[in-house]
Amino acid sequence: MAAGASLIAQLQAIVGREHVLAAPADLVSYSYDAAPGNVMPSCVVLPRTAEEVSRILVLANDLNVPVIPRGSGTNLSGGTIPVEGALILATSRFDRILEINEGNLSATAEPGVLLGDFHAAVEARRLFYPPDPASARIASLGGTVAEGAGGLRCVKYGTTKDYILGLEVVLPTGEVIQTGGVTVKNRSGYDLTHLMVGSEGTLGVVTRITCRLVPLPAAHQTCMAAYDSIQRAAETVSAIIRRRIVPAALEMMDHHSILAVEAFRPSGLPRDAEAVLLIEVDGAPAEVESDFKLVLEACREGGATSVRVAQDEAEREVLWGARRAHYPALSRAAPTVLVEDMTVPRESLPEMVARVREAARRRGLELGLAAHAGDGNIHPDILTDQRDPELMARSHALLEDFIRAAIDLKGTLTGEHGVGSLKAPYLPWLYGEAGVGALRAIKRALDPNNILNPGKVLV
Ligand SMILES: Cc1cc2nc3c(=O)[nH]c(=O)nc-3n(C[C@H](O)[C@H](O)[C@H](O)COP(=O)(O)OP(=O)(O)OC[C@H]3O[C@@H](n4cnc5c(N)ncnc54)[C@H](O)[C@@H]3O)c2cc1C
C-alpha cells in the first residue's frame, strides 16, 4: 500500500526530500530480506540522526503506522519483511566509526557501518571484534546487534551479546536513551543493553553502538578434514571438545553442501566426501602449535579419510570462503531455501544430525546441512520452492520436526538467526504461554501501540 501524500510530506520535513523513497521501483529492494516472502513497504525513510529517528517514531505513533528498522536486510528469519502499510526505517546513512579506543579496548560506531568494514578498521590497529556471521561483508553492525548475530568464531569467542558495552537507542515512543556505557563492568540498573541486543528491531532503534575489543590473535592454523560418514564427522567435534581444546572455529558441511559450493565457487573441497570439518585454532604461537596437533590427532582418530592443512593465508581464505559461500551456493541449487538454525548441547550434535536427516528422508525432502558444529548450532537448510504449496507445506512440517527434535534434546529453535516472523509461532513451544507472556509484557511496556516491527518475535 503506497504511503499517503501527507505522510510523505511530514517525513520529508524531518529528513529532507531526497531521503524519503516512495516510487515503486525504489521500494522493491526493501520488500524482502534473506527469508522467503515479500511485502511492499509504503515508503522508505533514511534518517541521519537519533533526533530524526525520534521524530519519525513520534509521527508513526500519531498516525498508527508500523515502522520496520532495516540495516542490510540479510537476516534469515523475515525480520525486515514489511507488514501491510509499514514504512521502512533504513539505517544506511548512519555510517561512521566514531572512535577506536586503544586505551580502553573499545570502539563506538553507528549502526549502518558494514561489519566487514568495522572488522578491517579495528584489525588495522591489531585489535579484534570477533562476531563474524558469514554475511559479515554485507551485514550492518546495527543489524547484527539487533539480531544478536553469531557466526564462525562463537565457539571460542561468544556471540555479539558478549561484546556490546552500551547502546544509544530510540524507544518506540521516541525517547532517546543510553543503555550501559563504555566500561567493562556495569551493574547500574536493569541490563537494558542485553535486552536490546537480539530484540530484532521490536523494542527500539539502535543509533549508536559501543563494543568491547580484544587483541588480535598472534597466530592461527587452519585445516579441513574429510569423512565418509557425517556421523563420524559430528562425533569428531565432540572428541575435539572433550580434549579440552576450544578452536576459534569448528564448522561442518555435508555432501550436498560440498557439491553446491563446488558448483558455485570451486574451492577444492573433496566432492566424494560425505562431510568435511573446517577447523581453526588461534592464540599465542606455542598454544596454537600444541592445540593444532591435538586437533589433527582427533580428526585422524575420528576416521578422517584425508586432512588438508592450509599452507598459507591464501589457502586459509579459500577454505573459509567455501564455508561462507554455503548459503549463496544453496540458493543456486533450489528456488527457495529455508535456512534453519536449531542449536543443541554440543554433545547432542551427532544425535541431532541423525534426527534431522531421518526426518528429511521421511518427508521426502532434500537438505544442505552445515553447522557451526563447535557451538552445537546446526543449519539443516531445506531445499524447496515457494511456488509449490504442497512442497512448502511439507517443508514447514519438516521445520516443525526439527524444532521438536531440538527442544527434545534440550536445545533451542534459533541459535543466531533470530525468531523474526518465521519462527514466531514456535516460541510458545520453547517457553510456554507464561514465558511468552513475560516477553509480551516487555513489548507492551516499551511499545504500547505496537508500531515497531509488529508480528516479529511475537505473534
Ligand atoms: C549469506 C548469509 C550468511 C549468514 N550467516 C550468518 C551467520 O553465520 N551467523 C549469523 O548469526 N547470521 C548469519 N546470517 C544472518 C544474519 O542475521 C544477518 O546477516 C545479520 O545479523 C543482520 O544484519 P543486517 O544488517 O542485514 O540486518 P537486517 O536484516 O536489516 O535486520 C535484522 C533485524 O534487526 C533489525 N534491525 C536492523 N537494524 C536495526 C537497528 N539499527 N536498530 C534496531 N533494529 C535493527 C531489523 O528490524 C531486523 O529485525 C547470514 C545471512 C546471510 C544472507
The ligand as an SDF file (V2000), in Angstrom:
LIG
                    3D

 53 58  0  0  0  0  0  0  0  0999 V2000
   24.8700  -15.4310    3.3110 C   0  0  0  0  0  0  0  0  0  0  0  0
   24.4130  -15.2180    4.7200 C   0  0  0  0  0  0  0  0  0  0  0  0
   25.1410  -15.7940    5.7430 C   0  0  0  0  0  0  0  0  0  0  0  0
   24.7610  -15.5710    7.0720 C   0  0  0  0  0  0  0  0  0  0  0  0
   25.4990  -16.1320    8.0600 N   0  0  0  0  0  0  0  0  0  0  0  0
   25.1920  -15.9040    9.3400 C   0  0  0  0  0  0  0  0  0  0  0  0
   25.9870  -16.4720   10.3820 C   0  0  0  0  0  0  0  0  0  0  0  0
   26.9490  -17.1820   10.1510 O   0  0  0  0  0  0  0  0  0  0  0  0
   25.6290  -16.1780   11.6520 N   0  0  0  0  0  0  0  0  0  0  0  0
   24.5640  -15.3730   11.9510 C   0  0  0  0  0  0  0  0  0  0  0  0
   24.3210  -15.1070   13.1250 O   0  0  0  0  0  0  0  0  0  0  0  0
   23.7930  -14.8510   10.9860 N   0  0  0  0  0  0  0  0  0  0  0  0
   24.0750  -15.0850    9.6960 C   0  0  0  0  0  0  0  0  0  0  0  0
   23.2990  -14.5420    8.7150 N   0  0  0  0  0  0  0  0  0  0  0  0
   22.1180  -13.7340    9.0900 C   0  0  0  0  0  0  0  0  0  0  0  0
   22.3860  -12.5310    9.9590 C   0  0  0  0  0  0  0  0  0  0  0  0
   21.3380  -12.4230   10.8930 O   0  0  0  0  0  0  0  0  0  0  0  0
   22.4200  -11.2040    9.2770 C   0  0  0  0  0  0  0  0  0  0  0  0
   23.3790  -11.3100    8.2860 O   0  0  0  0  0  0  0  0  0  0  0  0
   22.7900  -10.0180   10.2010 C   0  0  0  0  0  0  0  0  0  0  0  0
   22.9030  -10.3120   11.5560 O   0  0  0  0  0  0  0  0  0  0  0  0
   21.7500   -8.9510   10.0470 C   0  0  0  0  0  0  0  0  0  0  0  0
   22.3580   -7.7690    9.6060 O   0  0  0  0  0  0  0  0  0  0  0  0
   21.5790   -6.7910    8.6150 P   0  0  0  0  0  0  0  0  0  0  0  0
   22.2980   -5.5070    8.6050 O   0  0  0  0  0  0  0  0  0  0  0  0
   21.3610   -7.4210    7.3170 O   0  0  0  0  0  0  0  0  0  0  0  0
   20.2030   -6.6180    9.3960 O   0  0  0  0  0  0  0  0  0  0  0  0
   18.7430   -6.6600    8.8220 P   0  0  0  0  0  0  0  0  0  0  0  0
   18.4890   -7.9470    8.1340 O   0  0  0  0  0  0  0  0  0  0  0  0
   18.4870   -5.4240    8.0580 O   0  0  0  0  0  0  0  0  0  0  0  0
   17.9170   -6.6130   10.1650 O   0  0  0  0  0  0  0  0  0  0  0  0
   17.9670   -7.6670   11.0720 C   0  0  0  0  0  0  0  0  0  0  0  0
   16.9940   -7.3780   12.2330 C   0  0  0  0  0  0  0  0  0  0  0  0
   17.4710   -6.2890   13.0030 O   0  0  0  0  0  0  0  0  0  0  0  0
   16.5690   -5.1910   12.9730 C   0  0  0  0  0  0  0  0  0  0  0  0
   17.4110   -4.0050   12.8370 N   0  0  0  0  0  0  0  0  0  0  0  0
   18.3110   -3.7140   11.8590 C   0  0  0  0  0  0  0  0  0  0  0  0
   18.9750   -2.5880   12.1570 N   0  0  0  0  0  0  0  0  0  0  0  0
   18.4980   -2.1480   13.3510 C   0  0  0  0  0  0  0  0  0  0  0  0
   18.7810   -1.0350   14.1970 C   0  0  0  0  0  0  0  0  0  0  0  0
   19.7230   -0.1370   13.9010 N   0  0  0  0  0  0  0  0  0  0  0  0
   18.0760   -0.9150   15.3470 N   0  0  0  0  0  0  0  0  0  0  0  0
   17.1390   -1.8170   15.7020 C   0  0  0  0  0  0  0  0  0  0  0  0
   16.8170   -2.8770   14.9310 N   0  0  0  0  0  0  0  0  0  0  0  0
   17.5030   -3.0420   13.7780 C   0  0  0  0  0  0  0  0  0  0  0  0
   15.6340   -5.4430   11.8190 C   0  0  0  0  0  0  0  0  0  0  0  0
   14.3590   -4.9060   12.0650 O   0  0  0  0  0  0  0  0  0  0  0  0
   15.6050   -6.9710   11.7820 C   0  0  0  0  0  0  0  0  0  0  0  0
   14.6710   -7.4690   12.7050 O   0  0  0  0  0  0  0  0  0  0  0  0
   23.6220  -14.7700    7.3770 C   0  0  0  0  0  0  0  0  0  0  0  0
   22.8980  -14.2160    6.3280 C   0  0  0  0  0  0  0  0  0  0  0  0
   23.2730  -14.4360    5.0120 C   0  0  0  0  0  0  0  0  0  0  0  0
   22.4610  -13.8190    3.9340 C   0  0  0  0  0  0  0  0  0  0  0  0
  1  2  1  0
  2  3  1  0
  2 52  2  0
  3  4  2  0
  4  5  1  0
  4 50  1  0
  5  6  2  0
  6  7  1  0
  6 13  1  0
  7  8  2  0
  7  9  1  0
  9 10  1  0
 10 11  2  0
 10 12  1  0
 12 13  2  0
 13 14  1  0
 14 15  1  0
 14 50  1  0
 15 16  1  0
 16 17  1  0
 16 18  1  0
 18 19  1  0
 18 20  1  0
 20 21  1  0
 20 22  1  0
 22 23  1  0
 23 24  1  0
 24 25  2  0
 24 26  1  0
 24 27  1  0
 27 28  1  0
 28 29  2  0
 28 30  1  0
 28 31  1  0
 31 32  1  0
 32 33  1  0
 33 34  1  0
 33 48  1  0
 34 35  1  0
 35 36  1  0
 35 46  1  0
 36 37  1  0
 36 45  1  0
 37 38  2  0
 38 39  1  0
 39 40  1  0
 39 45  2  0
 40 41  1  0
 40 42  2  0
 42 43  1  0
 43 44  2  0
 44 45  1  0
 46 47  1  0
 46 48  1  0
 48 49  1  0
 50 51  2  0
 51 52  1  0
 52 53  1  0
M  END
$$$$
